[in-house]
Amino acid sequence: MIGYLCGEMIEHAEGRVLLAVGDRSSSGCVGYSVSVPQRTGYASHLAQKKPELYIYTHVREEAFDLYGFSTQFEKELFLILLSVNGVGPKSALGILSSVEPSLLIDAVVTADQAFLTKIPGIGKKTAERVVLELKDTIRKKIALGWMQRSAEGNLVSPLVRSPEESIGLDLEKGGSEIFQDAKSALVGLGYRDQDIHQLLHRILKSSDAPPRAVEDLVRSALRQLA
């Protein structure tokens, strides 16, 4: 699975960038089409430097989709949204395209459903699920330093963890990159989403140590599915 890309942006439109990775003067260059948040200036900001994108790979039978974010923090928030029942990658990206991450997080922890329903793609029932399923998780993350609060009490300055520090974080809740990438890979192979979700939970609960690679978790699941 692709988890990170760094290269030259050669094309960008609303919600999508084309990233050239490798030497464009040689045959070793590959262009990746990546969906990114559509917040104002997002793609333009990436175009001002050699962009780095933290990637979520979503594999389906008929497609291989890449979703990219300029920070690990934003990708982690995307994965947290995916853990909500009924929220898929396109919906999660749409949410992050419509509101700043700090405002979204503040609305969740304060259970401000009125604010959430103003976000395109979030109806009343989805807002209720987002608050119910994420409020405690996000509060715990903030308590552990996931974000800081300013003197005025506003959430600011997302703290970005190294990949090593992120391993195993909320794995059993289905919010980690490894969990989501393994789940996408197995669903792409034709297994039922619900069955795979439950199987991965069982594997993680019975593991002495969290897996350090998507491939390890996928192999464990395939052994039990054989």
N, C-alpha and C positions, 0 to 999 in steps of 0.2 A: 504494500500500500504506500502511496505517496503521502508524506507527512510534512514536507517542507520544500519550497522552491525559491531559488534566488537567480535573477537573470535580468534581462532587458525587456522593458515593456515596449512592444512594437505596435500595439493596437489597443484601444479601450473604447468601450461604448457603455451605455447605461447598464450597470450591474455585471459587466463582464470585461475581463482583460485577457490579452494574448501575450504570454510571457515566453520569451526566447531564452532557453537555458543551454549554455555551451557557447562555442565559438561560431559566430554567424558566418565567418569567412571560410569555414570548413564544413565538412559533411556531418560533424558531430553535434550540430545544433538541433534542438528539439523545441517545438512550440507547444505550449500548454494553454488551453482555453480554460479560464478559471472564473467562476462566479464569485463576485465580491459584493459587500454591502453597497447600496445605492445612496448612502447619505451624501449630502452636498460636499463636493470636493474630494471624495474618497479616492477615486481613480486618479484625479489630477495630482493629489498629494503623492501617490505612489509613483507617478510619472516623473517627479522632480528628482528622484534618486534611483539607484539600482535597487529595485524593490525586493523585499523579502516577504514571502507569504507563508503563513502557517496553514497547512492544507488539511482539510477533511475530505477523505475519499469515500464517495457513496457509490456502491456497486449494485446495479440492478441487472435483470436478465437482458434488457434492451438498451442499457446505457451505462456509462462509466463517467460519473460527474465529479468535478473537483470544486470545492468551496474554499476560498482563501481569505485570510485575515492578516492584518498588518502586525498584530501582537498575539502572543500566546494567551494573554488574558481574554481577548475577544473570542478566540477560538474556544477557550474553555467555557465561556458564557454560552456560545453557540451549542456546545455539547450538552450543557446543562438544560437548555431549552429542549433539546432533542429527547431528553429523558421524560418529558411531559407527555402523557398519553394523548395521542392525536396530533402532535406537533412533529412534522417531518422537516427535512432539510430546507425545502423551499419556503415553508412557513417560518422557520426559525430565521432564515436569512432575511425574509421580508420584515420580520420584527426588528432585527438589528439595522435594517435599512431605514427604518422610520423613526427611531428614537436613540438617543445617546445611551450607551451602556449604563452609565451611572444613574440616569433617570429611571431606566427600566428596573435596575436592582433596587433602587429606593422605593419604587412603587410596589415591588414584590414584598419587601420586608415590612412595609407599612400597611400591606393588604389594601392598597388603593386600587380597587377594581374599576372605579370610575375612570381613572387615568388609563388603565390598561385597555379598556374597551374603546378608547379613542385611537389606539394604534391599529392601522389597517391590518386585517387578518385575524384580529382577536375579538371574538364576540363575547357575550356575557358568560356562556358556559366555559369557553376556553380561559377566560380571565379567572374564573373560579378555580379551574384546575391548576393554572399556573401558580396562583397564590397557595392553594392547598398543598401541592406537591413540591414546591420550591422554597417556600418561606423559611422553614426550619433549616434546610440545607444551606441556603445562602447566608442566613444569620450565623450559622456555625463557621462558615468560611470567613465572614467578616471578622468574627471573634478571633480567628487564627491569623488575621493579618492579610486576608485576600485583597481588601481595600482599606484605605485610610479615610478618616473624616477630618475635614477642615475645622478651623476654630468656630465657623458658623454652623457646623454640624452636617455639611454636605459631603457626600461620598466622592472622593477624588483619588487620583494617583493609584491606578491599579498596580498591584505588586505582581510582577511576572516571575514565576518559578522556573528553575532550570528543569529540563526533562527528567533528570534523576529525582528531583524533589517532587515531581508530579506523579511519579509511578505509584500506583496503588491508591491514589486519592479518590475516595468515593467510588471505588471500582464496583462494589456490590450494589450501588444505587444505579448503575448503568450510566453514570455521567462522565466516565473517562474516555479519552481518545482510544485506548486499547480496546475497551469494551465495545464501543460503537463501531470501530473499524472491523473488529472480528465479527460482530453481528451482521454488518453490511456484507462482508465477504461470504458468510454462510447463507444469508438470504439470497445473495446473488447466485449461489449454487443450487437454489431451488428449495431450500428448507423453509418451513413456515416461520414467520416472524415471531409469533408468540412462543412456539416451541423452543426456538433458539434462545430467546430472551431468558426463559426459565432455565434452560440447560446451562447457559453461561453463568447465571447466578449460582447454580449448584456447584459448578466447577470452582468458582472463585471462593465460595464459602468453605469448600473442603481443601483448598490449597494452603500449604504451610507458608508460602511466600507469594506475593502478587507476581504475575507474569511480566517480563520486561520487554516482550515483543508481541505484536499481533499474531505472528506465525505460531508462537508457542500456544496461545489460547485457541487458535483455530485447530491446531493439531490435536489438542486435548479433546475438543468438541467432536472432531471427526472420529476419533477413536471410540467415543461413546455412541456415536451415531452408526458406526459400522455394524 
